[in-house]
Amino acid sequence: MEAKQWTVQVYLAEEGDDTSARAVLTTRDGSRVEGSGRARRNPDDPAVPEIGDELAASRALTDLARKLAAIGWQDVAVSAGPAEAESRSW
């Protein structure tokens, strides 16, 4: 079995109470898929930057996962045909 490796890099940026994240998946052939996420600290909450990082990163990874799944389903539809794609148990 051939082992494959994809790399995901998460980039975080903070500006005041806002944290934004970008998750970038790169495959061996150089294809890229990106997801984004944001978090905003409630002014009544204590300032703990790691929490904003965690929430923004998790939202970026969730967005990335949704986009990757959509690409996969599109590829299934193209290879199997739209009618058959719905009956596949991928």
C-alpha positions in Angstrom: 0.0 0.0 0.0 1.3 3.4 -1.0 1.5 5.9 1.9 0.5 9.4 1.0 0.9 12.6 2.9 -1.0 15.8 2.8 0.0 18.8 4.7 -2.3 21.3 6.5 -0.9 24.6 7.7 -3.0 26.8 9.9 -2.2 30.6 9.9 -3.5 32.7 12.8 -3.8 36.5 13.0 -5.0 38.5 16.0 -6.3 42.0 15.9 -7.7 43.2 19.2 -10.5 40.8 20.3 -10.7 39.2 16.8 -8.8 36.2 15.7 -8.8 34.9 12.1 -7.5 31.6 10.9 -6.8 30.1 7.5 -6.2 26.4 7.0 -4.4 25.4 3.8 -4.3 21.8 2.7 -1.6 21.0 0.1 -1.5 17.6 -1.7 1.5 15.9 -3.2 0.7 17.2 -6.6 0.5 20.8 -5.3 -3.3 21.1 -5.3 -4.6 23.4 -2.5 -7.8 23.7 -0.6 -8.4 26.5 1.9 -10.7 27.1 4.8 -11.2 30.1 7.0 -12.6 30.8 10.4 -12.9 33.6 12.9 -13.4 34.1 16.6 -14.3 37.2 18.6 -13.8 37.5 22.3 -16.7 38.8 24.3 -15.5 41.9 26.1 -16.8 40.5 29.4 -14.6 37.4 29.1 -11.0 37.3 30.3 -8.3 37.9 27.6 -6.9 34.4 26.9 -5.5 34.5 23.3 -5.2 30.7 23.1 -9.0 30.3 23.2 -9.4 32.6 20.2 -6.7 30.7 18.4 -8.4 27.3 19.2 -11.8 28.5 18.1 -10.7 30.2 14.9 -8.5 27.3 13.9 -11.2 24.8 14.6 -13.6 26.8 12.4 -11.1 27.1 9.6 -10.5 23.3 9.7 -14.3 22.7 9.7 -14.6 24.9 6.7 -11.7 23.1 5.0 -13.3 19.7 5.7 -16.6 20.8 4.2 -14.9 22.1 1.0 -12.8 18.9 0.7 -15.9 16.8 1.1 -17.7 18.8 -1.6 -14.7 18.3 -3.9 -14.8 14.6 -3.2 -18.5 14.3 -3.9 -18.1 16.3 -7.1 -15.4 13.9 -8.2 -17.6 10.9 -7.4 -20.4 12.4 -9.5 -18.0 13.0 -12.4 -16.5 9.6 -12.3 -19.7 7.6 -11.7 -22.3 9.9 -13.2 -24.8 12.0 -11.2 -27.5 9.3 -11.0 -25.1 6.6 -9.7 -23.2 9.0 -7.4 -26.3 9.3 -5.0 -26.4 5.5 -4.6 -22.7 5.1 -3.8 -21.7 4.2 -0.2 -18.6 6.3 0.0 
